[in-house]
Amino acid sequence: MKITVVGTGYVGLVSGTCLAEVGNDVLCLDVDPEKIRILEEGGIPIYEPGLQEMVRRNVAAGRLHFTTDVEKAVQHGTVQFIAVGTPPDEDGSADLQYVLGAARNIGRLMTDYKVVVDKSTVPVGTGAKVHAAIADELAKRGVNTPYSVVSNPEFLKEGAAVEDFMRPDRIVVGAEDEQAIHLMRALYAPFQRNHERLIVTDIKSAELTKYAANAMLATRISFMNELANLAEVLGADIEMVRQGIGSDPRIGYHFLYPGCGYGGSCFPKDVKALIKTAQDDADITLKVLTAVEEANDAQKHVLTGKIKQKFGDLKGKHFALWGLAFKPNTDDMREAPSRELIADLFAAGATVSAYDPVAMHETQRIFGDEARLNYADSPMGALEGADALVIATEWKEFRSPDFEAIKATLKHPVIFDGRNLYDPKFVRGTGIEYFAIGR
């Protein structure tokens, strides 16, 4: 099939590449010439394990192409995926200007039947707005070219996105005409050869499904973070509690790991957008999700509280920070807890030496030439001259460190672990003070 993907960000690039991998002819459009230059030269503008090799393989095979030419992109694909950003407005609602701009371009330039697929995370009702935008552009041209609008939300985990797309848990397709449903079934057939994973819904239900999934996962995280804070005060161990409740098959173990808060491009944005949609479109206050958001905002400052409780005045103190990305296997710094932690430490008069395997360049872009923030070449390098170690991201290379070397290098043998990476008894047995979350 000939497919166009509008947007070469995280969702667009992963989706386009994986669709090319199974034999489709895919053209990815982006208005940013720098992104297209990077892709045409064999690089990728994001970090995602396995993606660069797949991009190069499909470009070499002639199945994957990139362009800044909007008309070429519209003419190319029968299926037009819209995978542009929907950043939050100041009021928390999703900004649809890029989605509707892409829809208008399709309506302005299409000359034959198109299936226009909303792949971006969009509020309930966006499908109707996309349909109206295309209809408006066709009316301006005085033509009546047929088209369908489909909602096909993505369920990709950063750090495992290629695997998630190639072997999906489910494929949700919101569509209301048989021709579009038939084409979407054909498109996704190679990804569900073992058993049927495609769920067909109406468009609004598909749009709400995406928000509901992320909101549920965010709720589990904030719930466990609140329990961890309680366990700490009561003298319980949240890891034992996690095992106790996770063994219940009705609950399960996924997303029950307490820590220093969730971040990234999805959970914070989607929780805000769902709260805003409910308030504006239905006059309903989502009390649970409002509490989820408040709990997460507070959780990002828990490590700072532990550090201040231990050291008191932080003026002149210097801290090593392991991990900057909001989660491992990505360079995504959006809403990362490390950003709040660094800001808190700066506000208290401290300085930071940070190490992250892939996110330091993105951190430098965000913080610029901040003199109070240094970047180390290795985890142990970050410890030089530091009063204590703080851990904000659970990268695998942090899981089995040399605790004797850590103890010998730090001015004070103290670890503040925002991801509960270690066994408290073992670490404390090495003579290091260990502060975790709920343990």
N, C-alpha and C positions, 0 to 999 in steps of 0.2 A: 504494500500500500504506500501511497505517497502521503507523507505527513509533514506538516509545518509545526514547529514549536516556537511560539513567540516568547522570548525571554530566555537568556542563558545563565540565569542565576542557579541556585541550588536545585530547585525542583525541575526547571526547564532542562538543564544540562543532563541531569541524571535520567529524566524521562526520555529525552530525545536519544541519548546514547543507548539506553537499554532497548528502546524500540528498534533502533538500527541493528542492534546485536542479533535480533531474531530475523533479520532479513528485509526490513522495511527501508524505503528511500526517504531519509529524514533531512529536512532543511531547518536549521535553527537560526532564528532572527534575533538580533539585538541592536538597539540604536546606539549602543556604546561601541565605537570603533576600536577602542583599546581592548575590550573583552574579545572581540572577533579576531583582532591581531594575535592575541595570546593563543587563542584556540587554533588558528590556522598555522601557527608556528609549533604546534605540538604540546603547548602547555595548557593548564586549566586555571581559571581565576579563583577557584576554591580548593580546599583540601578535603578530599574524600577518598578513603582507601579503595584502591582498585579502579577508580574512575579514569585516571589519566591513561592507563594502559588500554582500557576499553575504548576511550575516545580515539586514541592513535590507531588502534586496530581497525575501527570502523571507518575512519577517514581514509586509511590506506586501501580499504576494500571498496571505497567509492559509495558507501551507504550513508555516510554522515557528512553534511556540508554546513557551512556557516556563512551568514550574509548580514549586511546592514540595509539591503535593498528591500523595502517594504512591499513594493509591487511584485517583485520576484517571489517573495515569501507567500503572498496571498495566492498567486497563480499556481504555486507548486502543489500544495497539499489539498486533497479532498477533506482530510481531517485537519483542523486548525486548532492546536492546543494553545490556550492562553495561560502562560505560566509566569506572569510578571508579578512584581511585588505588590503587596497590599499593606503598606506600612500603617501604623496607628496614627490617626489624627491626634491633635492635642486633647480631645475629649475621650480618647480611647477607641473610637469607632474606626473601622477599617477604611482606608483611603482607596477609593475605587477608580481614581482618575486614570491609572495606567491600564486597568482592565477594560474600562469603557473606551479608552483611546484605542486600544488594540481592536476592540469590536468595531469601532467606527472605521478604522482602516480596512478591515475585512469587507464591511458593507460598501465602502467607497470604491473598492478595487475588484471585488469578486465578479466573475463572469459565468460561473457554473455552480452546481450544487456544492454546498459546504456543510460539514458537521463542525460546529464551533464548540469546543470543549473547554469549560472552565476548570482548569487544573489548579489555579491559584486558590488559596483559602479565602473564601468570600462569604459575607453574611447571607442569611436567608433572604431570598428575594432578588439576588443579583442576577440569576438566570433571566428573569423577566426584564431587568434593565439592559442586559446584553442583547436580548432579543429585540427590544425597542430601539436600541442604538443602531443595530444593523438595519432594521426596518426603516428608520429615519434616513439613513444614508442611501438606501436603495430608492426611497421615495424621491429624494433630491435628484437622483439620476433618472427618474421616470422609468425604472425597470422593476421587474417582479421575479428576480432570480430566486429559486427556492433555497432554503437553508434550514438547519435544525440547530438547536442549542442544547447542550448536554452538560450536566454537572458530574465531574469525575474526580472527587477529592483525592489527594495523595496522602499516604500513610507511611512516609519514609522517616526512618530514624537516622539522624546525622551520625556518621561513623559506620553505619550498616545499610546505607541507602541502596547500593547496587544489589545487595542480597535481598533486601525488602522488595525491590521492584521485580527482580527476576523470579523470586519465589514468594509471592504475596500471600498474606493470611486471608485477605478478602479484596475484591475489586468492586467498588460501589459505583454504579452508573445510574444517574438520575436523568431519565429521558421520557418523553411522552409521545414519540412516534416510532413506528416499527422500523422504518428505514435506518434511523440513527442507531436504534438498539441492535439491529442486525450488523451494522458496520462496527460497532463497539465490541460486539461478541467476536467478530472475525479478527479484530485487532488484538484482542487479549487472549485468543485461543492458545497461542504458544506458551502462555504463562500459567496455564491451568490444565496441563495435560493429565495430571494424576486424578484430579477430581474438580468438580465445578466450584469455583470460588467467586463467581460473579453474581452480585446482588443488584437487581434492577428495582429502582424506586422512582417516585416522582422527583422532580428537580429540587423542590424545597426540602424534602426529607434528606436527600443526599447532601445538600449544603449544611443542614443542621447536624448530620452524622459526624462530619469532620470536627466541628466545634465541640460536640458532645464527647467525642473520643479524647481529645486533648484536655478538655475540662475535667473529665473523670480521672485521667492520669495525674494531672496537677493536684487534684483533690487528695488522691492517695499520698502524694509526696508531702503536702502540707499537713495532712492528718498525722503521718508518722513523725514529722518534725515536731509537732506539738506534743505528741506522746513522748518523744525523746527528751524534750525539755522537762516534762513532768517526771519521767523516770529518773532523770539526773537529781532532781530535788528529793524524790522519795527514796533514792538509793537502790533503784532497780537497774537492770541492764537492758537497754532497748534491743540489743542484738538477740537476747534470749526471748524477748517479747515478740520480735519479728519472726523468729523461727516458730514460736508457739502459734501465732495467728496465721502465718503463711502456710502452715501444714494443713489448714482447713481448705479443701478444694474449692469452696465457695469464695474464698478470698485469694488464695495463691500468693506467690512470692514477688511477682513483678511490681516494680515501683513502690516497694515498701522499705527502701533504704533511706534512713534519715541522713541529713547532711546540713550544709550551710545555704540551702535554698536552690530552687530551680531557676534556669535562665534559658537562653537560646532565642531563636527566631519564632518559635511556635507557642509554647505554653503561655508566657506572659502576654503576648499580643492577642492570642485567641481567647483567653479568659477575659481580658478587658473588653474585647469586641463582643463577646457573647453577653456580658453584663450590660453593655451599652445597647445592643440590639433589643434585649428584653425590656430595658427601660424605655427606649424611644418608640419601638414598634408595637409593644404589647402592654406598656405601663405596668410591667411586673419587675419587682426587685428580686434578683437571684441572691438570696441571703447566704446560701452555702458558698457560692463562688465568690461573693464579696469577702467572706471570711477567709477563703483560700488565698485570695490575693493579699489580704492584710497580713496573714500569717507568713506568707512567703517574703513579703517586704521586710518584716521584722526578723525573719530567720537569717537574712543576709548580713545582719549586724551581730549575730550571736558570737561569732569568733572574736570580734572586736571587744565584746563584753568580757570574754574569758581572758583576753590578753591584758586588758586594763585591770581586771581583778587580780591578776598575777603580778603585774609590774607597776601598777599605780600610774604615776606620771610617765607618759611615753616620750616626752620631749628629749630629743637626742638619741633615742633608741633606734636600732637598725634591725630589720627583720628579713629573714630569707623566706621567699614565697615559692612553693612548688605548685605549678599549675595556674594557668591563666584562662584557658578556654572554658566555656560553661560546662563542658563534658569532655571526656577523652575521645580521641580519634576525629577531632575537628579543630579548625582554627577559628571557629565562630566565637566572637566576644560579645555578641548582643545579649544584654541583660545578664552577663556573667556575674556571679557572686564576687569574683575576684575584684571587679571594678569598684564595688561598694566597699570591700575590705581595704583596698588601696586608698580610696578616698578618705575612709575613716582614719587610717593610720597617718596619712598626711595631715589631716585636720588636728590630730593629737600631737603633731610635731615629730613624727617618726619618719624614717626613710626605709626603702624596700629594695632588695635585690631579688629579681625574679628569674625563674627558669620555667619554660614550657617547650615541649618537643617541636611544636609547629605554630603556636599562636603568638610568638613574640613580635613578629613583623606587624601583625594586626594590632597588637597592644601599642606598639610604637606609633602606628598611624593614629590611634585614639588619643594617646597621652602626649604625643609630639615630643619635643625636647625637654621633657620634665626632668629636672636635675635630681629630684628626690627618688627617682626610679631608675635603677640600674638593671642591666640584663646580663645574666651569667651564661657561660658556655656549657655548663653541666649542672646537674643537681647539687653535687658537692661544691662546685664553684660558687654557688649562690650562698653557701653557708659561711664563707670567709668574712669574718668581722661581724657576723650577725649575733644578736642577743638570743634569738630563738628561731625555730622553724615553724612556719605555718603552711598547711596543705589545703589547697582549694579545689583541686581536680584530681580524680582517681586514675591517672595514667598508669599503665602496667609497670613501667620502669620504676615507679615509686614504691611498688608493693614489697620488695625484699631488699631494703637498703642495708648498708653496713652501720648498724646502730652504734658500735664502738667508735667508728670514724665520725659519726654525727656528734656524739658526746664530746669527742676530743676537739672538734672544730668550733662548735658553738661557744659563745661566752658563757651562756647559761644552758645547761642540758635540759631544754624544754621543747616539746613538740605540741602544737595546737593542730589537731587533725580534724578538718571539716568534712572528711569523707569516711571516717571510721575504717581506715585501711588496716590497722594493726590490732593484735591481741593486747589489750591493756596490761595484763599480767606480765606478758613477755617483755614488753617495752619498759615497763617500770622496773622489771627485774634487772635490766641493764644499767639502772641508775639514772634513767631519763624520766623527768616529769612529763606525764602524758595526759593531755586534755582532749577528749573526743566529744562526740555529740551523743548525749544520753547514756554514757557508759561510766 
